[in-house]
């Protein structure tokens, strides 16, 4: 069941994977901030204080 082959990794592939992960986390951060701003805006617009 287990596969014990040696994996050859190119440094360019590693850099590409790290860059992709970094871009994903930055996108996620700004998406969460945008959703929080949207929820705050909706609460301010529709909830009577």
Buried (B, 14 or more C-beta within 10 A) or exposed (E): EEEEEEEEEEEEEEEEEEEEEEEEEEEEEEEEEEEEEEEEEEEEEEEEE
